[in-house]
Amino acid sequence: MAISSILSFVSDRKRPIVAAVTLFIVLSSLFLLFSPAPSALPFFSSPSSHLSSSSSQASIPVSSDAPPPETPTSAASASNGVSSSTAVDPISADAPPPVTGTATASDTVGNNTADPPRPDAAAAAGDAEVDMPQPDHGTPPAATAASGSAGHNETTAGVSGERDGEGRRGGGAVEEPLELPSWELCEVGKKVEAADYIPCLDNVKAIKALQSFRHMEHRERHCPTEPRPRCLVPLPERYRSPVPWPRSRDMIWYNNVPHPKLVEYKKDQNWVRKSGNYFVFPGGGTQFKNGVTAYIRFIEQILPNIQWGIHTRTVLDVGCGVASFGGYLLDRNVITMSFAPKDEHESQIQFALERGIPAFLAVIGTQKLPFPDNSFDVIHCARCRVHWYADGNIKTNESYGGKPLLELNRVLRPGGYYIWSATPVYRKDPRDVDDWNVMVALTKSICWRTVVRSRDNNKIGVVIYQKPTSNSCYLKRKNNEPPLCYESDRSRFPWYTPLDSCLFPAVSNSDGVNSWPSSWPERLNMKHLTTSNNSSILFSQEKFDSDTNHWKDLVSEVYLKEFVVNWSSVRNVMDMNAGFGGFAASLIHRPLWVMNVVPVDQSDTLPIIFNRGLIGVYHDWCESFNTYPRTYDLLHMSYQLGALTTRCHIIVVAAEIDRILRPGRWFVLQDTIEAIRKMESVLRSLHYKTTIVKQQFLVAAKGFWRPGSTGSQS
């Protein structure tokens, strides 16, 4: 009777109240489960907060008894490409490989480590001290479509894990599924090795349509137009995880880059030898008769002011071969951007990257290099086979030549050195004498001072020039050849932009003085206003410091502690939207180097990155990057995917990430949960192992799966 009365009371008088309370409890539970408040995520902030916020930004609290960041166990401690000379156990040339089996073998992934959230590399328009006009990025040359694009019918499940703020596995909101492709291997043109396919450099149809190869046009970028490549590059047969650094500087697995042509072609010059399962790099070169270490020491002897690793931090090595010069400069705290074209010297840049040495595919042909003005402390050329006086002959009064050398002048820092070691410097053959005389006239016309000309004990000659630090010499020239550029010419962004035929002044500021950066390593955290030569935007010290502190805290507290990334196996990193280079700076004490990429549609911060003593390039991520497949251990992107996928499909972006990334290595994305879910579904279709951390990060490990294979990383 009493129970009946209670039920009657509830149903008749309190039913609305009970229903309201029940609904409130259900909705609150769902909200807490799927939409944690920002205050529950203590390490994260909005995408652009650290390029626009002031010093009031709160730093990440660090417990006084927290363990220090992981210390690498490798024998060399290199920071962004700087290694020590600690001895390493040698590997027998015929030793069995550390990973056996076919391309379906897998790397184990260990070490729970984490990567910090990263601010948007581009400062919003409202963040800039002055308005920044959109730079003229140029128009890519017309090209043709690439074959091998995938269909869009299949959705393939991968392995996924998700952790909430406490690291527990949890669920998330359900979204509409992305239409995923049925992945296929790329179909490439004749004479293109499928496993080495680079879409913008191997566009056979576009290259055949060129009217001239005279200025290396066939080695320049010719990217496929729509449909853009959505295919996968196959693995070389018996590919395995690379030899770890620092052993890799001296030896790599033959099967990872199975191209023996250089062994025969350069057999008398000690570039590379084949020994059992390995390619071995003795440290020789065409101009390095006593080895590259002796060559570096010789340069220091004839030019003490070069001060490797103190005054000189960034070097551009033109026509670098297998990059031994840059590889051995790492011991001197020097980071070298080594570059060469993809040409008949089969896979020389691929050798360099497999060795763990910074390198990049490029050519000085008809277009500017993708670097800002006044970037490099030193430029080096040892028999690099570039005709510096091309496009005319200053001796015979033809149309003024020297565009390639004018391009070096553009990217060389005022007061910087150009080191040239080539036969015209020391041989007396008629052709060499003529070339030397032309070079003398050309360097004089652009006001380069000859600092020293000398020979080593093998009679190999070197001449070193210095770029002026003021404009006084230009104004005193009898002939205005090459003519001085107008200041408006400086706004031409170096992306698909023709080479200049005019000479930029050494300085453009009102006081007429161009100061050299602080000595390394102090310059890494320079505190002064920095302006880009390619835009009018001004970045304040406050923004620079805020970004630096943000990444320092985030990397130490999140990236190195929570992500499932084995940092001891990471030799190189590509930061796909680098901002001020804060992410790279936060990794400076680890034995790795970072390629800082500044997208062409974002604010121009690359001059700041070079001023800090780091290296990087401009790029458009709707196109393929100038590197071989399987050349980076970790790719990193922060709050860029949304804007990027308004211009090109997410499948195109994912295919390029997969092309660049080594099997067994990692892609890290910081973005909104919606962007993360979309990218995760694409990567799972590629059989990546994925983990979502704190609803802000996607950590994805690439396996060895390829279409048609039966294995995947497990």
BAMAR-282912 format. One line per 8 residues: for each residue x, y, z of C-alpha. Coordinates in nm, 2 decimals. Layout:
REM residues N
X:Y:Z ~ ...
***
This chain:
REM residues 714
0.00:0.00:0.00 ~ 0.28:0.24:0.10 ~ 0.48:0.16:-0.21 ~ 0.18:0.22:-0.43 ~ 0.13:0.56:-0.27 ~ 0.49:0.66:-0.32 ~ 0.48:0.56:-0.69 ~ 0.16:0.75:-0.73
0.31:1.06:-0.56 ~ 0.61:1.05:-0.79 ~ 0.42:0.99:-1.10 ~ 0.16:1.25:-1.03 ~ 0.34:1.54:-0.86 ~ 0.72:1.50:-0.92 ~ 0.74:1.35:-1.26 ~ 0.87:1.67:-1.43
1.13:1.71:-1.17 ~ 1.26:1.36:-1.18 ~ 1.27:1.37:-1.56 ~ 1.47:1.69:-1.56 ~ 1.72:1.56:-1.31 ~ 1.77:1.24:-1.50 ~ 1.82:1.42:-1.83 ~ 2.07:1.66:-1.66
2.28:1.37:-1.53 ~ 2.29:1.19:-1.86 ~ 2.38:1.50:-2.06 ~ 2.65:1.60:-1.81 ~ 2.81:1.25:-1.82 ~ 2.82:1.26:-2.20 ~ 2.98:1.61:-2.20 ~ 3.25:1.51:-1.96
3.31:1.18:-2.15 ~ 3.35:1.33:-2.50 ~ 3.43:1.70:-2.46 ~ 3.69:1.77:-2.18 ~ 3.71:2.13:-2.09 ~ 4.03:2.31:-2.20 ~ 4.12:2.35:-1.83 ~ 4.14:1.97:-1.81
4.42:1.98:-2.08 ~ 4.69:2.18:-1.90 ~ 4.96:2.17:-2.17 ~ 4.76:2.30:-2.46 ~ 4.65:2.63:-2.61 ~ 4.51:2.76:-2.93 ~ 4.69:2.71:-3.25 ~ 4.83:3.06:-3.29
4.86:3.16:-2.93 ~ 5.24:3.14:-2.91 ~ 5.31:3.35:-3.22 ~ 5.07:3.62:-3.10 ~ 5.06:3.60:-2.72 ~ 5.26:3.82:-2.49 ~ 5.49:3.72:-2.21 ~ 5.19:3.67:-1.98
5.18:3.32:-2.12 ~ 5.19:3.08:-1.84 ~ 5.47:2.82:-1.86 ~ 5.42:2.45:-1.81 ~ 5.48:2.35:-1.45 ~ 5.77:2.11:-1.40 ~ 5.80:1.91:-1.09 ~ 6.13:1.95:-0.91
6.17:1.58:-0.88 ~ 6.07:1.50:-1.23 ~ 6.32:1.29:-1.43 ~ 6.53:1.47:-1.68 ~ 6.47:1.42:-2.06 ~ 6.59:1.09:-2.19 ~ 6.97:1.09:-2.26 ~ 7.06:0.92:-2.58
7.27:0.61:-2.55 ~ 7.45:0.64:-2.89 ~ 7.82:0.70:-2.89 ~ 7.79:1.04:-3.05 ~ 7.60:1.32:-2.90 ~ 7.49:1.54:-3.19 ~ 7.25:1.83:-3.16 ~ 7.07:1.91:-3.48
7.35:1.75:-3.67 ~ 7.64:1.81:-3.43 ~ 7.82:1.50:-3.32 ~ 8.11:1.42:-3.10 ~ 8.41:1.20:-3.18 ~ 8.34:0.93:-2.92 ~ 8.45:0.59:-3.05 ~ 8.20:0.33:-3.16
8.22:-0.04:-3.19 ~ 8.30:-0.13:-3.55 ~ 8.08:-0.34:-3.76 ~ 8.23:-0.61:-3.97 ~ 8.16:-0.56:-4.34 ~ 8.01:-0.91:-4.37 ~ 7.82:-0.90:-4.04 ~ 7.46:-1.02:-4.06
7.21:-0.74:-4.07 ~ 7.03:-0.64:-3.75 ~ 6.69:-0.69:-3.91 ~ 6.64:-1.00:-4.13 ~ 6.38:-1.11:-4.37 ~ 6.20:-0.93:-4.65 ~ 6.03:-0.59:-4.68 ~ 5.75:-0.71:-4.46
5.98:-0.72:-4.15 ~ 5.90:-0.47:-3.88 ~ 6.08:-0.24:-3.64 ~ 5.99:-0.26:-3.28 ~ 5.87:0.07:-3.14 ~ 5.95:0.15:-2.78 ~ 6.01:0.44:-2.55 ~ 5.70:0.62:-2.44
5.79:0.97:-2.55 ~ 5.58:1.27:-2.63 ~ 5.58:1.57:-2.85 ~ 5.45:1.92:-2.75 ~ 5.17:2.10:-2.91 ~ 5.29:2.35:-3.15 ~ 5.17:2.70:-3.24 ~ 5.07:2.78:-3.59
5.38:2.88:-3.79 ~ 5.20:3.17:-3.94 ~ 5.12:3.47:-3.74 ~ 4.77:3.58:-3.79 ~ 4.72:3.91:-3.96 ~ 4.62:4.07:-3.63 ~ 4.94:3.93:-3.47 ~ 5.18:4.12:-3.69
5.33:4.45:-3.58 ~ 5.27:4.57:-3.94 ~ 5.05:4.45:-4.21 ~ 5.21:4.19:-4.43 ~ 5.12:4.18:-4.79 ~ 5.08:3.84:-4.95 ~ 5.42:3.76:-5.11 ~ 5.43:3.68:-5.48
5.49:3.31:-5.47 ~ 5.52:3.27:-5.84 ~ 5.33:3.01:-6.06 ~ 5.46:2.66:-6.09 ~ 5.54:2.56:-6.45 ~ 5.27:2.37:-6.63 ~ 5.31:2.00:-6.61 ~ 5.13:1.68:-6.68
4.93:1.43:-6.47 ~ 5.10:1.14:-6.29 ~ 4.97:0.80:-6.32 ~ 4.92:0.56:-6.03 ~ 4.65:0.75:-5.85 ~ 4.43:0.54:-5.64 ~ 4.06:0.47:-5.65 ~ 3.82:0.57:-5.37
3.62:0.27:-5.28 ~ 3.79:0.09:-4.99 ~ 3.82:0.17:-4.62 ~ 4.09:-0.04:-4.45 ~ 4.11:-0.07:-4.08 ~ 4.44:-0.03:-3.90 ~ 4.55:-0.04:-3.54 ~ 4.45:0.25:-3.33
4.49:0.34:-2.97 ~ 4.36:0.65:-2.79 ~ 4.45:0.79:-2.45 ~ 4.28:1.05:-2.24 ~ 4.45:1.30:-2.02 ~ 4.57:1.03:-1.78 ~ 4.69:0.80:-2.05 ~ 4.39:0.56:-2.04
4.24:0.43:-2.36 ~ 3.91:0.59:-2.43 ~ 3.65:0.67:-2.69 ~ 3.56:0.97:-2.89 ~ 3.29:1.13:-3.09 ~ 3.18:0.94:-3.40 ~ 3.21:1.14:-3.73 ~ 3.11:1.07:-4.08
3.37:0.84:-4.24 ~ 3.62:0.98:-4.49 ~ 3.61:0.81:-4.83 ~ 3.94:0.63:-4.85 ~ 4.13:0.51:-5.15 ~ 4.21:0.16:-5.25 ~ 4.59:0.22:-5.24 ~ 4.80:0.13:-5.54
5.17:0.14:-5.62 ~ 5.29:0.44:-5.83 ~ 5.33:0.38:-6.20 ~ 5.64:0.56:-6.31 ~ 5.80:0.66:-6.65 ~ 6.08:0.49:-6.83 ~ 6.42:0.50:-6.67 ~ 6.27:0.60:-6.33
6.33:0.36:-6.05 ~ 5.99:0.30:-5.88 ~ 6.14:0.27:-5.53 ~ 6.31:0.61:-5.58 ~ 6.01:0.80:-5.73 ~ 6.00:1.18:-5.66 ~ 5.68:1.31:-5.84 ~ 5.81:1.66:-5.90
6.15:1.55:-6.03 ~ 6.04:1.24:-6.22 ~ 5.76:1.38:-6.44 ~ 5.89:1.21:-6.75 ~ 5.62:1.35:-6.98 ~ 5.67:1.71:-6.87 ~ 6.05:1.68:-6.90 ~ 6.02:1.54:-7.25
5.82:1.85:-7.35 ~ 6.09:2.09:-7.24 ~ 6.24:2.29:-7.53 ~ 6.59:2.32:-7.37 ~ 6.81:2.13:-7.13 ~ 7.09:2.39:-7.16 ~ 7.04:2.54:-6.81 ~ 6.95:2.21:-6.63
6.58:2.27:-6.68 ~ 6.53:1.89:-6.68 ~ 6.66:1.88:-6.32 ~ 6.42:2.14:-6.19 ~ 6.08:2.08:-6.05 ~ 5.80:1.98:-6.29 ~ 5.51:1.88:-6.06 ~ 5.22:1.67:-6.19
4.89:1.87:-6.21 ~ 4.55:1.73:-6.13 ~ 4.50:1.46:-6.05 ~ 4.79:1.49:-5.81 ~ 4.97:1.16:-5.71 ~ 4.77:0.95:-5.46 ~ 4.99:0.64:-5.49 ~ 5.25:0.46:-5.28
5.62:0.41:-5.35 ~ 5.74:0.05:-5.32 ~ 6.02:-0.06:-5.09 ~ 6.34:-0.19:-5.23 ~ 6.38:-0.56:-5.21 ~ 6.51:-0.67:-4.87 ~ 6.49:-0.31:-4.73 ~ 6.56:-0.30:-4.35
6.59:-0.04:-4.08 ~ 6.89:0.19:-4.14 ~ 7.23:0.15:-3.96 ~ 7.21:0.38:-3.65 ~ 7.40:0.70:-3.61 ~ 7.69:0.76:-3.58 ~ 7.79:0.43:-3.75 ~ 7.58:0.53:-4.05
7.81:0.82:-4.14 ~ 8.06:0.56:-4.24 ~ 7.85:0.27:-4.36 ~ 7.49:0.19:-4.48 ~ 7.30:-0.11:-4.59 ~ 7.35:-0.19:-4.96 ~ 7.00:-0.31:-5.00 ~ 6.85:0.02:-4.88
7.01:0.21:-5.16 ~ 7.11:-0.06:-5.41 ~ 7.29:0.17:-5.66 ~ 7.65:0.06:-5.72 ~ 7.72:0.30:-6.01 ~ 7.91:0.55:-5.80 ~ 8.14:0.28:-5.67 ~ 8.27:0.22:-6.02
8.25:0.58:-6.14 ~ 8.44:0.73:-5.84 ~ 8.65:0.42:-5.75 ~ 8.98:0.62:-5.76 ~ 8.84:0.91:-5.54 ~ 8.73:0.73:-5.23 ~ 8.37:0.85:-5.24 ~ 8.22:0.51:-5.16
8.30:0.14:-5.17 ~ 8.09:-0.18:-5.15 ~ 8.20:-0.42:-4.88 ~ 7.98:-0.72:-4.82 ~ 7.63:-0.61:-4.72 ~ 7.73:-0.25:-4.69 ~ 7.83:0.06:-4.87 ~ 8.13:0.21:-4.69
8.23:0.58:-4.71 ~ 8.60:0.63:-4.64 ~ 8.57:1.01:-4.62 ~ 8.74:1.09:-4.95 ~ 8.64:1.30:-5.24 ~ 8.75:1.44:-5.58 ~ 8.93:1.73:-5.40 ~ 8.99:1.54:-5.07
9.31:1.34:-5.15 ~ 9.41:1.31:-4.79 ~ 9.05:1.27:-4.67 ~ 8.78:1.53:-4.58 ~ 8.91:1.58:-4.22 ~ 9.25:1.70:-4.35 ~ 9.07:1.92:-4.61 ~ 8.86:2.09:-4.34
9.17:2.14:-4.13 ~ 9.35:2.29:-4.43 ~ 9.07:2.55:-4.48 ~ 9.10:2.64:-4.12 ~ 9.47:2.68:-4.15 ~ 9.46:2.92:-4.44 ~ 9.16:3.11:-4.30 ~ 9.16:3.11:-3.92
8.88:3.36:-3.91 ~ 8.64:3.09:-4.03 ~ 8.62:2.95:-3.68 ~ 8.42:2.64:-3.75 ~ 8.13:2.60:-3.50 ~ 8.17:2.94:-3.35 ~ 8.17:3.21:-3.61 ~ 8.06:2.97:-3.88
7.75:2.77:-3.81 ~ 7.55:2.73:-4.14 ~ 7.71:2.61:-4.46 ~ 7.57:2.55:-4.81 ~ 7.76:2.27:-5.00 ~ 7.70:2.30:-5.37 ~ 7.72:1.98:-5.58 ~ 7.80:1.79:-5.26
7.85:1.43:-5.39 ~ 7.77:1.19:-5.10 ~ 7.80:1.49:-4.85 ~ 8.11:1.38:-4.67 ~ 8.22:1.74:-4.63 ~ 7.90:1.82:-4.44 ~ 7.91:1.49:-4.26 ~ 8.25:1.56:-4.11
8.17:1.92:-4.03 ~ 7.92:1.79:-3.78 ~ 8.21:1.72:-3.55 ~ 8.28:2.09:-3.56 ~ 7.93:2.20:-3.45 ~ 7.85:2.31:-3.81 ~ 7.52:2.23:-3.98 ~ 7.56:2.20:-4.36
7.28:2.20:-4.62 ~ 7.43:1.97:-4.89 ~ 7.26:1.97:-5.22 ~ 7.29:1.83:-5.57 ~ 7.05:1.75:-5.85 ~ 6.90:1.41:-5.92 ~ 7.13:1.32:-6.20 ~ 7.36:1.06:-6.35
7.55:1.05:-6.02 ~ 7.30:0.79:-5.91 ~ 7.13:0.87:-5.58 ~ 7.42:1.07:-5.42 ~ 7.17:1.27:-5.21 ~ 7.00:0.94:-5.11 ~ 7.33:0.81:-4.99 ~ 7.38:1.13:-4.79
7.04:1.11:-4.62 ~ 7.08:0.73:-4.55 ~ 7.40:0.82:-4.38 ~ 7.22:1.06:-4.15 ~ 7.37:1.38:-4.31 ~ 7.15:1.68:-4.40 ~ 7.09:1.69:-4.77 ~ 6.85:1.82:-5.03
6.78:1.78:-5.40 ~ 6.83:2.10:-5.60 ~ 7.00:2.26:-5.89 ~ 7.12:2.61:-5.99 ~ 6.95:2.62:-6.32 ~ 6.70:2.89:-6.42 ~ 6.52:2.93:-6.08 ~ 6.62:3.06:-5.74
6.70:2.82:-5.47 ~ 6.43:2.79:-5.20 ~ 6.63:2.98:-4.94 ~ 6.59:3.34:-4.81 ~ 6.84:3.62:-4.89 ~ 7.16:3.64:-4.67 ~ 7.11:3.30:-4.52 ~ 7.44:3.10:-4.51
7.76:3.18:-4.33 ~ 7.97:2.99:-4.58 ~ 7.91:2.85:-4.93 ~ 8.14:2.57:-5.05 ~ 8.20:2.42:-5.40 ~ 8.45:2.14:-5.46 ~ 8.45:2.05:-5.83 ~ 8.07:2.10:-5.82
8.05:2.14:-6.20 ~ 7.85:2.46:-6.20 ~ 7.93:2.71:-6.47 ~ 7.93:3.02:-6.25 ~ 7.96:3.26:-6.55 ~ 7.67:3.10:-6.74 ~ 7.43:3.31:-6.96 ~ 7.71:3.51:-7.12
8.08:3.59:-7.11 ~ 8.20:3.90:-6.94 ~ 8.52:3.88:-7.15 ~ 8.35:3.90:-7.48 ~ 8.08:4.15:-7.39 ~ 7.80:3.91:-7.45 ~ 7.47:3.95:-7.26 ~ 7.59:3.97:-6.90
7.65:3.63:-6.75 ~ 7.70:3.51:-6.40 ~ 7.35:3.44:-6.29 ~ 7.45:3.12:-6.10 ~ 7.71:3.32:-5.90 ~ 7.46:3.60:-5.84 ~ 7.23:3.34:-5.68 ~ 7.51:3.24:-5.45
7.57:3.61:-5.37 ~ 7.20:3.64:-5.28 ~ 7.19:3.35:-5.03 ~ 7.54:3.42:-4.88 ~ 7.54:3.63:-4.57 ~ 7.72:3.97:-4.59 ~ 8.07:3.91:-4.46 ~ 8.04:3.54:-4.54
8.29:3.33:-4.74 ~ 8.27:3.14:-5.06 ~ 8.52:2.85:-5.08 ~ 8.59:2.73:-5.43 ~ 8.81:2.43:-5.50 ~ 8.82:2.35:-5.87 ~ 9.08:2.29:-6.15 ~ 9.07:2.66:-6.27
9.21:2.76:-5.93 ~ 9.54:2.56:-5.97 ~ 9.58:2.42:-6.33 ~ 9.73:2.59:-6.62 ~ 9.55:2.43:-6.91 ~ 9.42:2.68:-7.16 ~ 9.05:2.61:-7.07 ~ 9.12:2.63:-6.70
9.31:2.96:-6.74 ~ 9.02:3.11:-6.94 ~ 8.77:3.00:-6.68 ~ 8.99:3.15:-6.40 ~ 9.02:3.48:-6.58 ~ 8.64:3.50:-6.62 ~ 8.59:3.41:-6.26 ~ 8.83:3.69:-6.15
8.64:3.95:-6.36 ~ 8.31:3.82:-6.23 ~ 8.39:3.82:-5.86 ~ 8.54:4.16:-5.89 ~ 8.23:4.30:-6.06 ~ 8.02:4.19:-5.76 ~ 8.27:4.32:-5.51 ~ 8.38:3.99:-5.36
8.73:4.02:-5.21 ~ 8.98:3.75:-5.26 ~ 9.09:3.66:-4.91 ~ 9.33:3.37:-4.98 ~ 9.44:3.14:-5.27 ~ 9.65:2.84:-5.17 ~ 9.74:2.48:-5.24 ~ 9.76:2.18:-5.00
10.04:1.93:-5.00 ~ 9.87:1.74:-5.29 ~ 9.87:2.06:-5.50 ~ 9.49:2.09:-5.48 ~ 9.41:2.45:-5.50 ~ 9.15:2.65:-5.30 ~ 9.04:3.01:-5.33 ~ 8.83:3.19:-5.07
8.62:3.50:-5.14 ~ 8.44:3.72:-4.90 ~ 8.11:3.91:-4.97 ~ 8.12:4.28:-4.86 ~ 7.94:4.40:-4.55 ~ 7.86:4.74:-4.69 ~ 7.74:4.90:-5.02 ~ 8.04:5.13:-5.07
8.21:4.91:-5.33 ~ 7.90:4.88:-5.55 ~ 7.88:5.26:-5.57 ~ 8.25:5.29:-5.67 ~ 8.23:5.05:-5.97 ~ 8.32:5.21:-6.30 ~ 8.07:4.99:-6.48 ~ 7.73:4.92:-6.34
7.75:4.56:-6.44 ~ 7.57:4.36:-6.31 ~ 7.33:4.64:-6.24 ~ 7.21:4.69:-5.89 ~ 6.86:4.55:-5.82 ~ 6.57:4.78:-5.72 ~ 6.46:4.73:-5.36 ~ 6.12:4.62:-5.50
6.29:4.32:-5.67 ~ 6.36:4.18:-5.32 ~ 5.99:4.10:-5.27 ~ 6.01:3.83:-5.53 ~ 5.96:3.52:-5.32 ~ 6.22:3.24:-5.41 ~ 5.96:2.98:-5.51 ~ 5.94:2.91:-5.89
6.11:3.25:-5.94 ~ 6.37:3.31:-6.22 ~ 6.73:3.38:-6.13 ~ 6.82:3.75:-6.10 ~ 7.04:3.92:-6.35 ~ 7.09:4.21:-6.11 ~ 7.30:4.24:-5.79 ~ 7.13:4.30:-5.46
7.31:4.54:-5.22 ~ 7.48:4.39:-4.93 ~ 7.26:4.58:-4.69 ~ 6.92:4.75:-4.72 ~ 6.89:4.92:-4.38 ~ 6.93:5.29:-4.33 ~ 7.26:5.28:-4.14 ~ 7.43:5.08:-4.42
7.57:4.81:-4.19 ~ 7.49:4.44:-4.17 ~ 7.57:4.27:-3.85 ~ 7.69:3.91:-3.82 ~ 7.48:3.69:-3.58 ~ 7.61:3.61:-3.24 ~ 7.86:3.32:-3.20 ~ 7.72:2.97:-3.18
7.55:2.85:-2.96 ~ 7.44:3.20:-2.83 ~ 7.28:3.28:-3.16 ~ 7.02:3.00:-3.11 ~ 6.84:3.22:-2.87 ~ 6.91:3.56:-3.02 ~ 6.70:3.83:-2.87 ~ 6.65:4.11:-3.12
6.40:4.22:-3.37 ~ 6.42:4.03:-3.70 ~ 6.28:4.13:-4.03 ~ 6.24:3.91:-4.33 ~ 6.39:4.02:-4.66 ~ 6.10:3.86:-4.85 ~ 5.82:4.03:-4.66 ~ 5.75:4.34:-4.46
5.63:4.16:-4.15 ~ 5.81:4.23:-3.82 ~ 5.83:3.98:-3.54 ~ 5.89:4.11:-3.19 ~ 6.13:3.98:-2.93 ~ 5.83:3.90:-2.72 ~ 5.68:3.66:-2.98 ~ 6.01:3.50:-3.04
6.08:3.44:-2.67 ~ 5.72:3.31:-2.62 ~ 5.76:3.06:-2.90 ~ 6.10:2.94:-2.78 ~ 5.97:2.89:-2.42 ~ 5.66:2.72:-2.54 ~ 5.84:2.46:-2.74 ~ 6.11:2.41:-2.48
5.85:2.33:-2.21 ~ 5.62:2.13:-2.44 ~ 5.89:1.90:-2.58 ~ 6.04:1.82:-2.24 ~ 5.71:1.76:-2.07 ~ 5.50:1.60:-2.35 ~ 5.70:1.49:-2.66 ~ 5.98:1.32:-2.48
5.77:1.16:-2.20 ~ 5.44:1.06:-2.34 ~ 5.46:0.97:-2.71 ~ 5.52:0.62:-2.82 ~ 5.83:0.73:-3.01 ~ 6.18:0.57:-2.97 ~ 6.38:0.89:-2.98 ~ 6.71:0.71:-2.96
6.64:0.58:-3.32 ~ 6.55:0.93:-3.45 ~ 6.84:1.08:-3.65 ~ 6.65:1.34:-3.86 ~ 6.32:1.53:-3.82 ~ 6.12:1.73:-4.08 ~ 5.92:2.01:-3.92 ~ 5.65:2.06:-4.18
5.56:2.41:-4.06 ~ 5.85:2.54:-3.85 ~ 5.74:2.88:-3.75 ~ 6.04:3.04:-3.56 ~ 6.22:2.71:-3.54 ~ 6.13:2.67:-3.17 ~ 6.06:2.30:-3.21 ~ 6.40:2.24:-3.36
6.57:2.45:-3.10 ~ 6.41:2.25:-2.82 ~ 6.57:1.93:-2.97 ~ 6.92:2.09:-3.00 ~ 7.08:1.87:-2.74 ~ 6.97:1.54:-2.89 ~ 7.17:1.35:-3.16 ~ 6.95:1.46:-3.45
6.90:1.74:-3.70 ~ 6.59:1.91:-3.81 ~ 6.49:2.02:-4.16 ~ 6.27:2.33:-4.09 ~ 6.01:2.38:-4.36 ~ 5.83:2.71:-4.40 ~ 5.52:2.67:-4.62 ~ 5.50:2.93:-4.90
5.15:3.03:-4.80 ~ 5.25:3.12:-4.44 ~ 5.44:3.41:-4.28 ~ 5.81:3.42:-4.39 ~ 6.00:3.31:-4.08 ~ 6.28:3.13:-4.25 ~ 6.53:3.42:-4.22 ~ 6.48:3.39:-3.84
6.55:3.02:-3.85 ~ 6.88:3.07:-4.04 ~ 6.98:3.36:-3.80 ~ 6.94:3.11:-3.52 ~ 7.20:2.88:-3.67 ~ 6.94:2.63:-3.80 ~ 6.86:2.52:-4.16 ~ 6.54:2.50:-4.36
6.37:2.55:-4.70 ~ 6.05:2.70:-4.84 ~ 5.79:2.45:-4.97 ~ 5.43:2.39:-5.08 ~ 5.29:2.08:-4.92 ~ 5.04:2.03:-5.20 ~ 5.35:1.92:-5.40 ~ 5.62:1.66:-5.34
5.93:1.76:-5.14 ~ 6.27:1.74:-5.30 ~ 6.39:1.43:-5.12 ~ 6.40:1.06:-5.19 ~ 6.15:0.82:-5.04 ~ 6.22:0.68:-4.70 ~ 6.46:0.96:-4.59 ~ 6.32:1.09:-4.26
6.26:0.93:-3.92 ~ 6.00:1.17:-3.79 ~ 5.76:1.41:-3.96 ~ 5.60:1.68:-3.75 ~ 5.30:1.90:-3.84 ~ 5.12:2.14:-3.61 ~ 4.79:2.32:-3.68 ~ 4.85:2.32:-4.06
4.62:2.04:-4.19 ~ 4.30:2.24:-4.20 ~ 4.44:2.53:-4.42 ~ 4.64:2.28:-4.63 ~ 4.34:2.06:-4.72 ~ 4.15:2.36:-4.85 ~ 4.40:2.36:-5.14 ~ 4.46:1.99:-5.19
4.31:1.66:-5.08 ~ 4.41:1.50:-4.75 ~ 4.49:1.18:-4.94 ~ 4.76:1.37:-5.14 ~ 4.91:1.50:-4.82 ~ 4.91:1.16:-4.66 ~ 5.07:1.00:-4.97 ~ 5.36:1.24:-4.96
5.41:1.19:-4.58 ~ 5.42:0.82:-4.65 ~ 5.67:0.86:-4.93 ~ 5.91:1.06:-4.71 ~ 5.88:0.86:-4.39 ~ 6.10:0.56:-4.32 ~ 5.92:0.23:-4.23 ~ 5.91:0.18:-3.86
5.92:0.56:-3.79 ~ 5.67:0.82:-3.69 ~ 5.44:1.10:-3.80 ~ 5.32:1.34:-3.53 ~ 5.03:1.57:-3.59 ~ 4.90:1.83:-3.35 ~ 4.57:1.97:-3.45 ~ 4.20:1.98:-3.37
4.03:1.65:-3.29 ~ 3.84:1.67:-3.62 ~ 4.15:1.71:-3.82 ~ 4.32:1.43:-3.62 ~ 4.03:1.19:-3.68 ~ 4.04:1.25:-4.06 ~ 4.42:1.20:-4.08 ~ 4.40:0.89:-3.85
4.15:0.72:-4.07 ~ 4.37:0.77:-4.38 ~ 4.68:0.65:-4.20 ~ 4.50:0.34:-4.07 ~ 4.41:0.26:-4.43 ~ 4.79:0.25:-4.48 ~ 4.82:0.01:-4.18 ~ 4.99:0.26:-3.95
4.97:0.21:-3.58 ~ 4.80:0.52:-3.44 ~ 4.75:0.67:-3.09 ~ 4.56:0.98:-3.00 ~ 4.71:1.16:-2.70 ~ 4.50:1.41:-2.49 ~ 4.27:1.48:-2.79 ~ 4.54:1.70:-2.94
4.81:1.48:-3.08 ~ 4.81:1.19:-3.33 ~ 5.12:0.97:-3.31 ~ 5.13:0.73:-3.61 ~ 5.40:0.46:-3.67 ~ 5.45:0.35:-4.03 ~ 5.49:-0.02:-4.09 ~ 5.63:-0.21:-4.38
5.30:-0.28:-4.56 ~ 5.27:-0.21:-4.93 ~ 4.97:-0.29:-5.16 ~ 4.99:-0.65:-5.25 ~ 5.20:-0.75:-4.95 ~ 5.07:-0.98:-4.68 ~ 5.27:-0.83:-4.38 ~ 5.22:-0.53:-4.18
5.39:-0.39:-3.87 ~ 5.26:-0.55:-3.56
***
